[in-house]
Amino acid sequence: MKFYAIYLFCFFGIAQGSSQSKSNVNNQINLLNLEYKDFVSVKNNIYAIARNNDLIVINLKDDSFKLIEKNISAVAKKSNNELIFGSKDGKIFILNKKQKIKQIEKIDAKIFSILINSKDEYIIYSNKSIHFNKADYIPKKKTNFYGKVREKYTGTLLIEPDFIYLDKMDFIWFAYDEGEFGGNVCFFDLNKKEFIYDDWLRLDDGVKYKDRNDYFTQLKEKYPEIIKVRERDTIYKYPFNLGISSVTKGVAYNNSDDLFMTSSGGGHTMIYATENDFNYYVDGTIVKVSKKENNYYRSCFDQRILEDEKYKIAFERDLMGFKNKDRELRGKILTENEINKLGPISFNKYDNKLYFFSSKGFYTLNNSGCTFSKKLFFIPKLTCYVQSESGYCTHLHVTKFEFISENEIIFLTMNNGIGYYNGESIKYYR
């Protein structure tokens, strides 16, 4: 039985339109007729940055829109629903609840992101610094902040990360995905004003050790303030060794302040194809981080949350690859494409549940301890662009979503603009 694995980064070819099967009734509303880069919601209004960098506001009640400002690259919402947004040329604005715009600051840099901390203070990440409370914090040279892969670390300006997030401990995450070359996650501690350039603890190159136990013993001796061994487990000072991924797709807290992360992709990811031209690609990890002692945490994860039971006998993996070595069995079981990639996660404060998106739709995430399960919420009709002639796509259809009521959800898509689901039907704003 012939088989082969295809690395994702090798795919090229002409994109073709295709749609995900099953959907609620939907309606497309053309506004700018563009895709969008980001959004925040305030009651029945969506403030969205279009691909041409126009910041517009969309009214969900009457489907109208108006232009707020041009040349905008980032937007964020304060707890009082005031907006902070920034331009590509460094201007920083506030939009108050009376819809009045005021420029509050100007920096000499290109703004990538705006973050809001628990005190409603804004943090600007640009191509020159982290700008916070009128001060600039600049990471050291020759780190991930300045370049990736072949131009790794050699740049003179900061680059935009693949994922950025400000957590409740006031650490800013910077995730850099470098495909088959790996990647890294860096941090900036807003309280201590310190950078962390690598969150994974390791021994120095060249250090000799006998086995895994000896390696860990030496690691504890090297990082006595970070690693704490208890009777039944080992815990780590935040944010080290907690499984925060360079291919993070989303982060959310539940109502117990446990932190959940979703990730997918990376250079290790492969598509398995049979000689009948059916393809298997299921990829996604959910990590849960829980506080155990003051500033010390423990994590657990589930890498099989997306796996369908009917495929497990043939496609379940371990560190050495497929557990079942019967290639012919995989060819018999896989009678259609099985493509499922994990996307963002969000907490619905109206029903106190976690939800995530994957290639097959939106799901509720059930969790008890380190056990995870899912239940389908709804499947939106979304356009994807297939790879070559295989009739499937591997990019994420949805990159961000949030709830505005128990059953109402706003979601940012790759190819269909901004979706709005009211519990029964969907509108797409383009």
C-alpha positions as CSV (number, residue, x, y, z in Angstrom):
1,M,0.0,0.0,0.0
2,K,1.6,3.2,-1.1
3,F,1.5,6.2,1.3
4,Y,3.3,9.5,1.8
5,A,3.3,12.5,4.1
6,I,3.2,16.0,2.8
7,Y,4.6,18.9,4.8
8,L,2.3,21.9,5.0
9,F,5.0,24.4,4.0
10,C,5.4,22.6,0.6
11,F,1.9,23.4,-0.6
12,F,1.5,25.9,-3.3
13,G,-0.8,26.3,-6.3
14,I,-3.8,28.3,-7.4
15,A,-6.5,28.9,-4.8
16,Q,-10.0,27.8,-5.5
17,G,-13.2,28.6,-3.7
18,S,-14.9,25.9,-1.6
19,S,-17.4,26.0,1.2
20,Q,-17.7,24.1,4.5
21,S,-20.7,21.7,4.5
22,K,-23.7,22.3,6.7
23,S,-24.7,25.7,7.9
24,N,-27.4,27.8,9.3
25,V,-29.2,30.2,6.9
26,N,-26.8,33.1,6.3
27,N,-26.9,36.5,4.6
28,Q,-23.9,38.5,3.3
29,I,-24.0,42.3,3.6
30,N,-21.5,44.2,1.5
31,L,-20.1,47.3,3.3
32,L,-16.5,48.0,2.1
33,N,-16.5,44.6,0.3
34,L,-13.2,43.8,2.1
35,E,-11.9,41.4,4.7
36,Y,-11.0,42.6,8.2
37,K,-7.9,42.4,10.4
38,D,-9.4,42.9,13.9
39,F,-12.5,44.0,15.8
40,V,-13.9,44.9,19.2
41,S,-17.6,45.0,20.1
42,V,-19.5,47.5,22.2
43,K,-23.1,46.4,22.8
44,N,-24.7,46.3,19.3
45,N,-21.8,47.9,17.5
46,I,-18.7,46.3,16.0
47,Y,-15.6,48.4,15.6
48,A,-13.6,46.8,12.9
49,I,-10.3,47.5,11.1
50,A,-10.5,46.6,7.4
51,R,-7.7,45.4,5.2
52,N,-7.3,48.9,3.9
53,N,-6.8,50.1,7.5
54,D,-10.1,52.0,7.7
55,L,-11.6,51.8,11.2
56,I,-15.4,51.5,10.8
57,V,-18.3,50.9,13.1
58,I,-21.0,48.4,12.1
59,N,-24.5,48.7,13.7
60,L,-25.9,45.2,14.2
61,K,-29.5,46.4,14.4
62,D,-29.8,48.1,11.1
63,D,-26.7,46.8,9.3
64,S,-25.4,50.3,8.6
65,F,-21.8,51.4,9.0
66,K,-19.8,54.6,9.1
67,L,-16.1,55.5,8.9
68,I,-14.4,56.4,12.2
69,E,-10.8,57.0,11.0
70,K,-8.4,56.0,8.2
71,N,-4.9,54.5,8.4
72,I,-5.6,52.6,11.7
73,S,-3.5,49.6,12.6
74,A,-4.7,48.6,16.1
75,V,-7.7,48.9,18.3
76,A,-8.5,47.9,21.9
77,K,-11.4,48.4,24.4
78,K,-11.3,49.6,27.9
79,S,-13.6,48.3,30.7
80,N,-15.8,51.4,30.4
81,N,-16.2,50.7,26.6
82,E,-14.0,53.6,25.5
83,L,-11.8,52.7,22.6
84,I,-8.1,53.2,22.2
85,F,-6.8,53.0,18.6
86,G,-3.6,53.7,16.9
87,S,-2.4,54.6,13.4
88,K,0.4,53.2,11.2
89,D,2.2,56.5,11.7
90,G,2.2,56.4,15.5
91,K,-0.9,58.5,16.4
92,I,-2.9,57.3,19.4
93,F,-6.6,58.2,19.8
94,I,-9.4,57.7,22.2
95,L,-13.0,57.3,21.2
96,N,-15.2,58.1,24.2
97,K,-18.8,56.9,25.0
98,K,-20.1,60.1,23.3
99,Q,-18.4,59.0,20.1
100,K,-15.9,61.9,20.3
101,I,-12.4,61.3,19.0
102,K,-9.3,62.8,20.6
103,Q,-5.7,62.3,19.8
104,I,-4.0,61.7,23.1
105,E,-0.4,60.8,22.1
106,K,2.0,60.5,19.2
107,I,5.0,58.1,19.0
108,D,7.7,57.9,16.3
109,A,6.9,54.3,15.3
110,K,4.6,52.0,13.4
111,I,2.0,50.7,15.8
112,F,1.4,46.9,15.7
113,S,-0.9,46.3,18.7
114,I,-2.6,48.0,21.6
115,L,-3.3,46.1,24.9
116,I,-5.3,47.2,27.9
117,N,-4.3,46.1,31.4
118,S,-6.5,45.6,34.5
119,K,-6.0,49.3,35.5
120,D,-7.3,50.4,32.0
121,E,-3.9,51.6,31.0
122,Y,-2.9,51.1,27.4
123,I,0.3,49.5,26.2
124,I,1.5,50.1,22.7
125,Y,3.7,47.5,20.8
126,S,5.4,49.0,17.8
127,N,8.3,48.4,15.5
128,K,10.5,50.3,18.0
129,S,9.5,49.5,21.5
130,I,6.9,48.6,24.1
131,H,5.4,52.0,25.0
132,F,3.8,52.1,28.4
133,N,3.0,55.1,30.6
134,K,5.1,57.5,28.4
135,A,8.2,55.2,28.7
136,D,9.7,53.0,26.0
137,Y,11.1,49.5,26.7
138,I,13.3,48.0,24.1
139,P,14.3,44.3,23.9
140,K,17.9,43.4,23.5
141,K,19.3,42.8,20.0
142,K,19.7,39.4,18.4
143,T,16.5,38.0,19.8
144,N,13.2,36.8,18.3
145,F,11.9,40.4,18.5
146,Y,14.0,41.3,15.5
147,G,13.5,38.6,12.9
148,K,12.7,35.0,12.0
149,V,14.2,32.0,10.1
150,R,17.0,33.1,7.7
151,E,16.9,36.7,8.9
152,K,16.6,35.5,12.5
153,Y,17.7,38.1,15.1
154,T,19.5,40.3,12.5
155,G,16.9,43.1,12.1
156,T,17.2,46.6,13.4
157,L,13.4,47.1,13.9
158,L,11.0,45.0,15.9
159,I,8.8,42.6,14.0
160,E,5.1,41.8,14.5
161,P,4.6,38.6,16.4
162,D,2.2,35.9,15.2
163,F,0.3,36.1,18.4
164,I,0.3,38.7,21.2
165,Y,-1.6,38.6,24.5
166,L,-1.7,40.4,27.9
167,D,-2.6,38.0,30.7
168,K,-4.0,38.7,34.1
169,M,-0.5,38.6,35.7
170,D,0.5,41.5,33.5
171,F,2.8,39.5,31.3
172,I,2.7,40.3,27.6
173,W,3.2,37.2,25.4
174,F,5.0,37.4,22.0
175,A,4.7,34.2,20.0
176,Y,6.8,33.7,17.0
177,D,6.1,30.8,14.7
178,E,9.0,29.8,12.5
179,G,7.4,26.8,10.8
180,E,9.7,23.8,10.3
181,F,12.5,25.8,12.1
182,G,10.5,25.9,15.3
183,G,9.6,29.1,17.1
184,N,9.7,30.8,20.5
185,V,7.6,32.7,23.0
186,C,9.0,35.8,24.7
187,F,7.5,37.8,27.5
188,F,7.5,41.2,29.0
189,D,6.7,41.7,32.7
190,L,4.8,45.0,33.0
191,N,5.3,45.1,36.7
192,K,9.1,44.4,36.8
193,K,9.7,46.0,33.4
194,E,11.7,42.9,32.4
195,F,12.0,40.8,29.3
196,I,12.0,37.0,29.3
197,Y,13.5,35.8,26.0
198,D,12.8,32.0,26.4
199,D,10.2,30.4,28.7
200,W,11.5,26.8,28.4
201,L,14.1,25.9,31.0
202,R,17.1,23.8,29.8
203,L,20.7,23.0,30.7
204,D,23.5,24.7,28.9
205,D,24.9,23.1,25.8
206,G,27.6,20.6,26.6
207,V,26.4,19.8,30.1
208,K,26.6,16.0,30.5
209,Y,23.9,14.0,32.2
210,K,23.2,10.3,32.8
211,D,19.5,10.0,32.2
212,R,16.2,12.0,32.5
213,N,16.3,11.9,36.2
214,D,19.9,13.3,36.3
215,Y,18.9,16.0,33.8
216,F,16.0,17.1,35.9
217,T,18.1,17.1,39.1
218,Q,20.7,19.4,37.4
219,L,17.8,21.5,36.1
220,K,16.4,22.0,39.6
221,E,19.9,23.0,40.8
222,K,20.2,25.6,38.0
223,Y,16.8,27.1,38.6
224,P,16.0,26.6,42.3
225,E,13.7,29.7,42.4
226,I,11.7,28.6,39.4
227,I,11.2,24.8,39.9
228,K,9.4,23.5,43.0
229,V,9.0,19.8,43.6
230,R,6.1,18.8,45.8
231,E,5.1,15.4,47.1
232,R,2.8,14.6,44.2
233,D,3.8,17.0,41.4
234,T,6.2,19.6,40.2
235,I,5.2,23.2,39.8
236,Y,6.9,26.2,38.0
237,K,7.1,29.9,38.6
238,Y,5.0,31.7,36.0
239,P,5.4,31.7,33.0
240,F,8.1,29.0,32.7
241,N,7.6,25.4,31.4
242,L,3.8,25.7,31.2
243,G,3.4,24.7,27.6
244,I,2.8,28.2,26.1
245,S,3.2,27.6,22.4
246,S,4.8,29.5,19.5
247,V,1.7,28.5,17.5
248,T,-0.9,29.7,20.0
249,K,-4.2,30.6,18.4
250,G,-6.2,31.7,21.4
251,V,-6.2,32.3,25.2
252,A,-9.0,32.5,27.6
253,Y,-9.7,32.4,31.4
254,N,-12.6,30.5,32.9
255,N,-14.5,31.8,35.9
256,S,-12.1,30.1,38.3
257,D,-9.1,32.0,36.7
258,D,-7.7,28.8,35.1
259,L,-6.0,29.8,31.9
260,F,-6.7,27.8,28.7
261,M,-4.7,28.0,25.4
262,T,-5.3,26.5,22.0
263,S,-2.5,25.9,19.5
264,S,-2.1,24.3,16.1
265,G,0.4,24.2,13.2
266,G,4.1,24.4,13.3
267,G,6.8,22.6,11.4
268,H,6.1,19.2,12.9
269,T,2.6,19.1,11.3
270,M,2.1,16.8,8.4
271,I,-0.7,15.7,6.1
272,Y,-1.1,12.0,5.7
273,A,-2.3,10.9,2.2
274,T,-3.4,7.5,1.0
275,E,-3.0,6.2,-2.5
276,N,-6.7,6.9,-3.0
277,D,-6.0,10.6,-2.5
278,F,-7.8,11.0,0.8
279,N,-6.0,13.2,3.3
280,Y,-5.8,13.1,7.1
281,Y,-4.8,16.3,8.9
282,V,-6.0,16.7,12.5
283,D,-4.0,19.1,14.6
284,G,-4.7,20.9,17.9
285,T,-3.7,21.1,21.5
286,I,-5.5,22.6,24.4
287,V,-3.4,23.5,27.5
288,K,-4.8,24.3,30.9
289,V,-2.7,26.3,33.4
290,S,-3.8,26.3,37.1
291,K,-2.4,28.2,40.1
292,K,-1.1,25.9,42.8
293,E,0.9,28.2,45.1
294,N,1.7,31.9,45.1
295,N,3.1,32.6,41.7
296,Y,3.6,28.8,41.0
297,Y,1.5,27.0,38.4
298,R,1.0,23.6,36.8
299,S,-0.2,22.8,33.3
300,C,-1.9,19.8,31.6
301,F,-2.9,19.3,28.0
302,D,-5.0,17.4,25.5
303,Q,-3.6,16.8,22.0
304,R,-6.5,14.6,20.9
305,I,-9.5,16.9,21.5
306,L,-10.2,17.0,17.7
307,E,-9.8,13.3,17.0
308,D,-12.8,11.4,15.7
309,E,-13.3,8.0,17.4
310,K,-13.7,6.2,14.1
311,Y,-10.2,7.2,13.1
312,K,-8.3,6.5,16.3
313,I,-7.6,2.9,15.6
314,A,-5.6,3.8,12.5
315,F,-4.3,7.4,13.2
316,E,-3.7,7.6,17.0
317,R,-0.1,8.8,17.5
318,D,2.6,8.5,20.1
319,L,6.2,10.0,20.2
320,M,7.3,7.5,17.5
321,G,4.5,8.2,15.1
322,F,1.3,6.2,14.4
323,K,0.7,3.5,17.1
324,N,-0.8,1.2,14.6
325,K,1.7,0.4,11.9
326,D,-0.9,-1.1,9.5
327,R,-0.8,1.2,6.5
328,E,-3.4,-0.8,4.6
329,L,-5.8,-0.3,7.5
330,R,-5.4,3.5,7.3
331,G,-6.2,3.3,3.6
332,K,-9.4,1.4,4.3
333,I,-10.6,3.6,7.1
334,L,-9.9,6.9,5.4
335,T,-12.7,7.1,2.7
336,E,-12.9,10.9,2.7
337,N,-10.7,13.8,3.7
338,E,-10.5,14.3,7.4
339,I,-9.2,17.9,7.9
340,N,-9.6,19.5,11.3
341,K,-7.4,22.3,12.7
342,L,-7.8,23.9,16.1
343,G,-8.4,27.7,16.2
344,P,-9.1,30.3,18.9
345,I,-10.8,29.9,22.3
346,S,-13.1,32.3,24.2
347,F,-15.0,32.4,27.5
348,N,-18.7,33.2,27.4
349,K,-19.4,35.2,30.5
350,Y,-23.1,34.9,30.0
351,D,-23.3,31.2,30.5
352,N,-19.8,30.7,32.1
353,K,-18.6,28.2,29.5
354,L,-15.6,28.0,27.3
355,Y,-15.9,27.7,23.5
356,F,-13.4,27.0,20.7
357,F,-13.4,27.0,17.0
358,S,-12.0,24.3,14.7
359,S,-12.3,23.6,11.0
360,K,-15.5,21.7,11.7
361,G,-17.3,24.5,13.6
362,F,-17.8,26.1,17.0
363,Y,-17.8,23.8,20.1
364,T,-18.3,24.1,23.9
365,L,-15.3,22.9,25.8
366,N,-16.1,20.8,28.9
367,N,-13.3,20.4,31.4
368,S,-12.9,18.6,34.8
369,G,-9.3,18.6,36.2
370,C,-7.2,17.5,33.2
371,T,-10.0,15.8,31.3
372,F,-11.5,17.6,28.3
373,S,-14.4,16.9,26.0
374,K,-16.4,18.9,23.4
375,K,-19.9,19.5,22.2
376,L,-20.9,21.0,18.9
377,F,-22.4,24.5,19.1
378,F,-23.0,25.4,15.5
379,I,-21.3,25.1,12.1
380,P,-21.1,28.3,10.0
381,K,-20.9,28.3,6.3
382,L,-17.4,29.6,5.5
383,T,-15.4,30.0,2.3
384,C,-11.9,28.4,2.2
385,Y,-9.3,28.3,-0.4
386,V,-8.3,24.7,-1.3
387,Q,-4.7,23.5,-1.8
388,S,-3.9,22.4,-5.4
389,E,-6.5,19.9,-6.7
390,S,-7.1,18.1,-3.4
391,G,-10.3,19.8,-2.5
392,Y,-9.5,20.8,1.1
393,C,-7.9,23.7,2.9
394,T,-5.8,23.8,6.0
395,H,-5.9,27.5,7.0
396,L,-8.1,28.5,9.9
397,H,-11.5,30.0,8.7
398,V,-12.0,31.9,12.0
399,T,-9.2,33.8,13.8
400,K,-11.1,35.5,16.6
401,F,-14.5,35.5,18.3
402,E,-16.4,36.8,21.3
403,F,-19.9,36.6,22.8
404,I,-22.2,39.6,23.2
405,S,-25.0,37.5,24.9
406,E,-25.5,33.9,25.8
407,N,-26.2,32.8,22.2
408,E,-24.9,35.8,20.1
409,I,-21.4,35.5,18.8
410,I,-19.2,37.8,16.6
411,F,-16.4,36.1,14.7
412,L,-13.6,37.3,12.4
413,T,-13.1,35.1,9.3
414,M,-10.4,34.8,6.8
415,N,-12.6,35.1,3.7
416,N,-16.1,36.1,4.7
417,G,-15.6,39.3,6.6
418,I,-17.1,39.5,10.1
419,G,-19.8,37.0,11.0
420,Y,-22.6,37.6,13.5
421,Y,-24.6,34.6,14.8
422,N,-27.8,35.4,16.8
423,G,-28.5,31.8,17.9
424,E,-30.5,31.0,14.7
425,S,-29.0,32.5,11.7
426,I,-25.8,34.2,10.5
427,K,-25.0,37.5,8.8
428,Y,-21.6,38.2,7.2
429,Y,-20.4,41.8,6.9
430,R,-17.8,42.5,4.2
